[in-house]
């Protein structure tokens, strides 16, 4: 089993390889899954946040569709996927509203002075000097 562990005070995690039996034995007389879920819940409570909702496993249905990042509700939000032409277009046409919504959600805004952001969203033609 491979684990990523971040030491207290450290910013970078370390990768560890541990035998499954050895890892499970750390829970002593308890079920390791239960121990881990309790630890996650306790950490969220400590931070004053509700626990993260459990996500359905892949292939398990769940009925959740993908987020449409070209929509007014999500355009410009950070995400791992490719930025579509539709999202770029929406961001260009509604940049002020998009940044206002992102700020309201506590997310990073789209900075037109950042060359990476300009390229990502095709904003170079909108820059006024």
Backbone as ProteinMPNN parsed JSONL, in Angstrom:
{"seq_chain_A": "XXXXXXXXXXXXXXXXXXXXXXXXXXXXXXXXXXXXXXXXXXXXXXXXXXXXXXXXXXXXXXXXXXXXXXXXXXXXXXXXXXXXXXXXXXXXXXXXXXXXXXXXXXXXXXXXXXXXXXXXXXXXXXXXX", "coords_chain_A": {"N_chain_A": [[0.856, -1.161, 0.0], [0.588, 2.195, -0.862], [1.219, 5.291, 0.623], [0.61, 8.764, 1.268], [2.114, 11.008, 3.318], [2.142, 13.784, 5.401], [4.319, 15.397, 7.397], [3.9, 16.966, 10.607], [3.984, 20.469, 10.418], [5.336, 20.438, 8.054], [5.428, 21.163, 4.533], [5.504, 19.576, 2.357], [4.446, 16.409, 1.269], [5.443, 13.04, 2.118], [6.108, 10.036, 0.385], [5.159, 6.816, 1.276], [5.676, 3.322, 1.473], [3.91, 0.615, 2.552], [3.198, -2.555, 3.964], [-0.05, -3.933, 3.617], [-1.097, -5.433, 5.771], [0.536, -4.56, 7.862], [-0.134, -1.842, 7.979], [-2.906, -2.023, 8.612], [-2.656, -3.179, 11.129], [-1.959, -1.07, 12.72], [-4.274, 0.024, 13.618], [-4.934, -1.443, 15.76], [-7.234, -3.044, 17.7], [-9.36, -2.242, 16.159], [-11.4, -1.445, 13.254], [-9.682, -0.397, 10.416], [-10.725, 1.299, 8.409], [-12.83, 2.561, 9.735], [-11.393, 3.894, 11.718], [-9.898, 5.709, 10.153], [-11.965, 7.249, 8.928], [-13.056, 8.41, 11.227], [-10.896, 9.968, 12.042], [-10.691, 11.796, 9.923], [-13.166, 13.107, 10.138], [-12.876, 14.237, 12.698], [-10.752, 16.005, 12.212], [-11.918, 17.81, 10.394], [-13.891, 18.886, 12.067], [-12.256, 20.075, 13.955], [-11.193, 22.113, 12.455], [-13.406, 23.599, 12.126], [-15.13, 23.037, 10.063], [-17.668, 21.451, 8.106], [-17.775, 17.868, 7.718], [-16.438, 16.466, 4.714], [-18.589, 15.526, 2.045], [-19.315, 12.11, 1.336], [-18.135, 10.601, -1.575], [-19.53, 8.879, -4.345], [-18.286, 5.723, -5.474], [-16.354, 5.237, -8.461], [-18.121, 4.233, -11.331], [-20.207, 3.455, -9.838], [-22.626, 4.578, -10.283], [-24.638, 6.859, -8.844], [-25.627, 9.169, -9.995], [-24.619, 11.736, -10.38], [-23.773, 14.372, -12.478], [-21.23, 15.691, -14.681], [-19.48, 18.742, -13.928], [-20.382, 21.712, -15.531], [-18.25, 23.796, -16.799], [-18.523, 25.9, -18.487], [-20.75, 27.183, -17.847], [-22.689, 29.859, -16.32], [-22.589, 29.531, -13.537], [-20.202, 28.214, -12.965], [-18.078, 28.95, -14.642], [-14.694, 29.796, -15.158], [-13.801, 28.812, -12.73], [-11.234, 27.114, -10.877], [-10.041, 24.077, -12.247], [-9.228, 20.677, -13.147], [-9.567, 19.783, -15.709], [-9.53, 20.299, -19.343], [-9.747, 23.585, -20.613], [-12.5, 24.631, -22.194], [-13.522, 26.017, -25.39], [-16.006, 27.184, -25.109], [-16.08, 27.816, -22.361], [-13.928, 29.638, -22.228], [-14.911, 31.658, -23.892], [-17.223, 32.479, -22.458], [-16.019, 33.464, -20.12], [-14.447, 35.568, -21.174], [-16.472, 37.265, -22.15], [-17.892, 37.896, -19.861], [-16.219, 38.765, -17.787], [-16.009, 40.523, -15.501], [-18.283, 39.806, -13.955], [-17.752, 37.097, -13.576], [-15.349, 37.188, -12.045], [-16.341, 38.527, -9.784], [-18.144, 36.603, -8.78], [-16.314, 34.499, -8.281], [-14.674, 35.682, -6.304], [-16.601, 35.964, -4.31], [-16.986, 33.31, -3.646], [-14.636, 32.769, -2.442], [-12.55, 32.016, -4.046], [-9.677, 31.992, -6.281], [-9.259, 34.802, -8.423], [-9.581, 35.762, -11.905], [-6.848, 37.041, -13.23], [-6.015, 39.565, -15.286], [-3.517, 40.594, -15.72], [-1.792, 38.553, -15.474], [0.178, 36.548, -17.422], [-0.215, 33.789, -17.887], [-2.898, 33.372, -17.206], [-4.07, 35.073, -19.1], [-3.422, 33.745, -21.474], [-4.633, 31.243, -20.995], [-7.391, 31.823, -20.946], [-7.736, 33.21, -23.278], [-7.474, 36.004, -23.247], [-5.823, 37.99, -24.227], [-6.461, 39.707, -26.348], [-8.189, 41.454, -25.144], [-6.882, 43.088, -23.407], [-6.184, 46.283, -22.256], [-3.956, 48.859, -22.644]], "CA_chain_A": [[0.0, 0.0, 0.0], [1.354, 3.438, -0.897], [0.583, 6.362, 1.375], [1.246, 10.082, 1.274], [2.061, 11.498, 4.691], [2.758, 15.093, 5.597], [4.738, 15.561, 8.788], [3.453, 18.23, 11.193], [4.845, 21.6, 10.123], [5.937, 20.289, 6.731], [4.547, 21.517, 3.425], [5.58, 18.548, 1.325], [4.201, 15.047, 1.761], [6.388, 11.972, 1.8], [5.442, 8.814, -0.043], [5.571, 5.655, 2.049], [5.138, 2.033, 1.048], [3.696, -0.184, 3.757], [2.37, -3.742, 3.754], [-1.431, -3.721, 4.05], [-1.266, -6.017, 7.111], [1.214, -3.674, 8.819], [-0.959, -0.64, 8.105], [-4.121, -2.38, 9.343], [-2.323, -3.486, 12.522], [-1.863, 0.194, 13.465], [-5.591, 0.295, 14.198], [-5.03, -2.36, 16.881], [-8.427, -3.899, 17.716], [-10.445, -1.551, 15.462], [-11.404, -1.501, 11.799], [-8.892, 0.735, 9.935], [-11.593, 2.22, 7.678], [-13.544, 3.337, 10.748], [-10.4, 4.779, 12.346], [-9.577, 6.784, 9.216], [-13.125, 8.124, 8.811], [-13.145, 9.174, 12.476], [-9.816, 10.966, 12.034], [-11.058, 12.839, 8.968], [-14.261, 13.861, 10.747], [-12.322, 15.025, 13.803], [-9.952, 17.09, 11.635], [-12.848, 18.812, 9.87], [-14.504, 19.551, 13.219], [-11.229, 20.916, 14.548], [-11.056, 23.294, 11.59], [-14.686, 24.299, 12.086], [-15.763, 22.773, 8.78], [-18.416, 20.194, 8.088], [-17.033, 16.822, 7.013], [-16.677, 16.392, 3.28], [-19.544, 14.461, 1.719], [-18.712, 10.912, 0.728], [-18.377, 10.53, -3.01], [-19.739, 7.502, -4.802], [-17.161, 5.136, -6.206], [-16.503, 5.254, -9.925], [-18.894, 3.112, -11.85], [-21.266, 3.132, -8.906], [-23.834, 5.36, -10.547], [-24.633, 8.067, -8.043], [-26.482, 10.145, -10.625], [-24.017, 13.059, -10.446], [-23.178, 14.681, -13.766], [-20.022, 16.501, -14.637], [-19.686, 20.174, -13.785], [-20.268, 22.445, -16.788], [-17.449, 24.978, -16.508], [-18.87, 27.0, -19.382], [-21.999, 27.747, -17.332], [-22.5, 31.044, -15.467], [-22.33, 29.133, -12.151], [-18.889, 27.601, -12.764], [-17.045, 29.432, -15.565], [-13.532, 30.434, -14.55], [-13.362, 28.136, -11.513], [-10.1, 26.211, -11.098], [-10.375, 22.67, -12.437], [-8.156, 19.902, -13.761], [-9.835, 19.491, -17.111], [-9.185, 21.245, -20.383], [-10.647, 24.73, -20.67], [-13.143, 24.579, -23.505], [-13.762, 27.299, -26.061], [-17.225, 27.749, -24.524], [-15.719, 28.441, -21.083], [-13.112, 30.815, -22.543], [-15.798, 32.685, -24.435], [-18.049, 33.013, -21.37], [-15.153, 34.251, -19.235], [-14.104, 36.817, -21.871], [-17.652, 38.116, -22.287], [-18.476, 38.223, -18.547], [-15.083, 38.703, -16.864], [-16.293, 41.187, -14.217], [-19.235, 38.992, -13.195], [-17.055, 35.864, -13.193], [-14.449, 37.499, -10.927], [-17.161, 38.844, -8.602], [-18.62, 35.321, -8.247], [-15.168, 33.762, -7.739], [-14.322, 36.334, -5.03], [-17.655, 35.621, -3.353], [-16.79, 31.919, -3.229], [-13.312, 32.635, -1.832], [-11.637, 31.4, -5.021], [-8.79, 32.918, -6.966], [-9.911, 35.463, -9.537], [-8.85, 35.722, -13.165], [-6.017, 38.241, -13.254], [-5.647, 39.857, -16.672], [-2.098, 40.947, -15.813], [-1.05, 37.293, -15.418], [0.268, 36.004, -18.782], [-0.783, 32.441, -17.933], [-4.359, 33.535, -17.229], [-4.437, 35.658, -20.399], [-3.352, 32.682, -22.482], [-5.605, 30.2, -20.654], [-8.754, 32.232, -21.273], [-7.747, 33.965, -24.521], [-7.781, 37.38, -22.866], [-4.82, 38.93, -24.706], [-7.05, 40.729, -27.196], [-8.993, 42.36, -24.339], [-6.051, 43.894, -22.536], [-6.051, 47.691, -22.639], [-2.772, 49.43, -22.011]], "C_chain_A": [[0.907, 1.23, 0.0], [0.551, 4.535, -0.225], [1.327, 7.664, 1.139], [1.026, 10.645, 2.662], [2.783, 12.825, 4.766], [3.06, 15.246, 7.076], [4.225, 16.89, 9.327], [4.479, 19.331, 10.92], [5.496, 21.544, 8.753], [4.928, 20.687, 5.659], [4.504, 20.423, 2.371], [5.337, 17.162, 1.914], [5.321, 14.102, 1.356], [5.572, 10.777, 1.334], [6.037, 7.643, 0.719], [4.954, 4.412, 1.432], [5.098, 1.135, 2.27], [2.876, -1.413, 3.366], [0.979, -3.485, 4.317], [-1.642, -4.241, 5.478], [-0.635, -5.128, 8.179], [0.386, -2.423, 9.057], [-2.205, -0.934, 8.942], [-3.838, -2.654, 10.814], [-2.183, -2.212, 13.37], [-3.184, 0.564, 14.133], [-5.858, -0.565, 15.424], [-6.298, -3.194, 16.788], [-9.609, -3.284, 16.978], [-10.321, -1.761, 13.959], [-10.7, -0.239, 11.268], [-9.76, 1.753, 9.187], [-12.344, 3.128, 8.654], [-12.61, 4.33, 11.425], [-10.111, 5.971, 11.448], [-10.742, 7.757, 9.049], [-13.309, 8.984, 10.056], [-12.095, 10.279, 12.521], [-10.143, 12.114, 11.095], [-12.163, 13.721, 9.54], [-13.752, 14.763, 11.861], [-11.511, 16.211, 13.278], [-10.848, 18.183, 11.069], [-13.516, 19.582, 11.011], [-13.516, 20.495, 13.883], [-11.069, 22.21, 13.759], [-12.345, 24.1, 11.505], [-15.407, 24.125, 10.762], [-16.594, 21.507, 8.879], [-17.594, 19.128, 7.374], [-17.399, 16.811, 5.541], [-17.679, 15.282, 2.993], [-18.822, 13.298, 1.069], [-19.103, 10.883, -0.737], [-18.619, 9.084, -3.401], [-18.515, 7.013, -5.556], [-17.435, 5.21, -7.696], [-17.264, 4.016, -10.355], [-20.061, 2.753, -10.957], [-22.53, 3.914, -9.144], [-23.766, 6.656, -9.803], [-25.441, 9.188, -8.658], [-25.89, 11.536, -10.724], [-23.395, 13.261, -11.818], [-21.91, 15.489, -13.576], [-20.39, 17.966, -14.496], [-19.483, 20.829, -15.139], [-19.548, 23.764, -16.493], [-17.674, 26.11, -17.511], [-20.148, 27.687, -18.917], [-21.708, 28.972, -16.459], [-22.155, 30.696, -14.016], [-20.895, 28.67, -11.91], [-17.772, 28.129, -13.657], [-15.929, 30.138, -14.807], [-13.049, 29.775, -13.272], [-12.161, 27.242, -11.833], [-10.599, 24.772, -11.265], [-9.258, 21.996, -13.206], [-8.336, 19.715, -15.258], [-9.369, 20.591, -18.056], [-10.206, 22.383, -20.366], [-11.205, 24.797, -22.086], [-13.286, 25.976, -24.094], [-14.994, 27.978, -25.471], [-16.92, 28.441, -23.195], [-14.908, 29.705, -21.323], [-13.991, 31.969, -23.005], [-16.642, 33.319, -23.327], [-17.218, 33.911, -20.457], [-14.809, 35.589, -19.891], [-15.277, 37.787, -21.889], [-18.212, 38.594, -20.948], [-17.413, 38.28, -17.455], [-15.386, 39.344, -15.509], [-17.233, 40.358, -13.345], [-18.576, 37.7, -12.713], [-16.153, 36.129, -11.996], [-15.219, 37.84, -9.659], [-17.659, 37.553, -7.944], [-17.48, 34.528, -7.621], [-14.743, 34.347, -6.39], [-15.316, 35.961, -3.948], [-17.544, 34.203, -2.827], [-15.432, 31.701, -2.567], [-12.303, 31.97, -2.753], [-10.728, 32.456, -5.634], [-9.558, 33.534, -8.128], [-9.036, 35.356, -10.782], [-8.159, 37.068, -13.326], [-5.532, 38.49, -14.676], [-4.196, 40.293, -16.822], [-1.203, 39.708, -15.755], [-1.016, 36.679, -16.819], [-0.34, 34.603, -18.92], [-2.303, 32.499, -18.015], [-4.807, 34.1, -18.577], [-4.451, 34.59, -21.476], [-4.443, 31.641, -22.247], [-7.014, 30.554, -21.117], [-8.849, 33.064, -22.551], [-8.053, 35.434, -24.3], [-6.843, 38.41, -23.489], [-5.427, 40.025, -25.576], [-7.877, 41.745, -26.415], [-8.164, 43.315, -23.502], [-5.93, 45.298, -23.105], [-4.872, 48.265, -21.896], [-2.871, 50.916, -21.896]], "O_chain_A": [[1.871, 1.301, 0.762], [-0.645, 4.689, -0.473], [2.523, 7.667, 0.848], [-0.108, 10.749, 3.129], [3.895, 12.973, 4.259], [2.154, 15.224, 7.909], [4.124, 17.855, 8.57], [5.674, 19.158, 11.156], [6.141, 22.505, 8.334], [3.72, 20.564, 5.858], [3.564, 20.357, 1.58], [5.938, 16.786, 2.921], [6.042, 14.336, 0.386], [4.473, 10.535, 1.833], [7.256, 7.492, 0.801], [3.833, 4.454, 0.926], [6.11, 0.921, 2.937], [1.969, -1.324, 2.538], [0.843, -2.883, 5.382], [-2.283, -3.581, 6.295], [-1.191, -4.959, 9.265], [0.22, -1.99, 10.197], [-2.526, -0.188, 9.867], [-4.688, -2.389, 11.664], [-2.277, -2.27, 14.596], [-3.207, 1.327, 15.099], [-6.902, -0.428, 16.06], [-6.423, -3.993, 15.86], [-10.741, -3.739, 17.14], [-9.283, -2.193, 13.457], [-11.083, 0.873, 11.632], [-9.544, 2.957, 9.326], [-12.472, 4.329, 8.416], [-12.989, 5.474, 11.676], [-10.079, 7.11, 11.913], [-10.529, 8.969, 9.031], [-13.676, 10.155, 9.955], [-12.368, 11.388, 12.979], [-9.904, 13.276, 11.424], [-12.099, 14.945, 9.435], [-14.152, 15.923, 11.956], [-11.578, 17.304, 13.841], [-10.563, 19.367, 11.25], [-13.685, 20.798, 10.923], [-13.886, 21.585, 14.321], [-10.837, 23.273, 14.335], [-12.377, 25.163, 10.885], [-16.21, 24.975, 10.376], [-16.269, 20.598, 9.643], [-16.789, 19.459, 6.503], [-18.534, 17.111, 5.169], [-17.632, 14.222, 3.617], [-17.843, 13.48, 0.345], [-20.259, 11.113, -1.092], [-17.993, 8.173, -2.86], [-17.804, 7.791, -6.191], [-18.584, 5.24, -8.136], [-17.08, 2.92, -9.826], [-20.83, 1.846, -11.275], [-23.424, 3.919, -8.298], [-22.91, 7.489, -10.099], [-25.904, 10.076, -7.941], [-26.6, 12.459, -11.124], [-22.597, 12.443, -12.276], [-21.568, 15.908, -12.47], [-21.477, 18.384, -14.893], [-18.508, 20.53, -15.828], [-20.151, 24.719, -16.005], [-17.066, 27.173, -17.384], [-20.583, 28.666, -19.524], [-20.609, 29.105, -15.921], [-21.498, 31.483, -13.336], [-20.414, 28.723, -10.778], [-16.611, 27.78, -13.44], [-16.18, 30.967, -13.932], [-11.986, 30.136, -12.766], [-12.075, 26.68, -12.924], [-11.465, 24.312, -10.521], [-8.438, 22.66, -13.84], [-7.365, 19.512, -15.987], [-8.889, 21.646, -17.642], [-11.393, 22.156, -20.129], [-10.467, 24.996, -23.051], [-13.185, 26.98, -23.389], [-15.03, 29.202, -25.344], [-17.436, 29.526, -22.928], [-15.163, 30.733, -20.697], [-13.831, 33.107, -22.564], [-16.765, 34.542, -23.258], [-17.663, 34.991, -20.067], [-14.871, 36.631, -19.238], [-15.103, 38.985, -21.67], [-18.931, 39.592, -20.902], [-17.673, 37.887, -16.318], [-15.054, 38.769, -14.473], [-17.012, 40.221, -12.142], [-18.808, 37.259, -11.587], [-16.183, 35.371, -11.026], [-14.79, 37.475, -8.564], [-17.61, 37.411, -6.722], [-17.649, 33.945, -6.549], [-14.481, 33.605, -5.444], [-14.936, 35.676, -2.812], [-17.954, 33.917, -1.702], [-15.106, 30.581, -2.174], [-11.306, 31.418, -2.286], [-10.98, 33.656, -5.521], [-10.401, 32.881, -8.743], [-7.891, 34.91, -10.712], [-8.804, 38.096, -13.53], [-4.734, 37.719, -15.209], [-3.689, 40.356, -17.942], [0.006, 39.805, -15.964], [-2.065, 36.324, -17.357], [-0.914, 34.274, -19.958], [-2.921, 31.772, -18.793], [-5.811, 33.656, -19.133], [-5.37, 34.529, -22.292], [-5.103, 31.206, -23.191], [-7.745, 29.699, -21.619], [-9.922, 33.571, -22.879], [-8.8, 36.043, -25.067], [-7.051, 39.608, -23.296], [-4.956, 41.161, -25.545], [-8.234, 42.791, -26.957], [-8.706, 44.267, -22.94], [-5.616, 45.482, -24.281], [-4.788, 48.173, -20.671], [-1.954, 51.558, -21.383]]}, "name": "protein", "num_of_chains": 1, "seq": "XXXXXXXXXXXXXXXXXXXXXXXXXXXXXXXXXXXXXXXXXXXXXXXXXXXXXXXXXXXXXXXXXXXXXXXXXXXXXXXXXXXXXXXXXXXXXXXXXXXXXXXXXXXXXXXXXXXXXXXXXXXXXXXXX"}
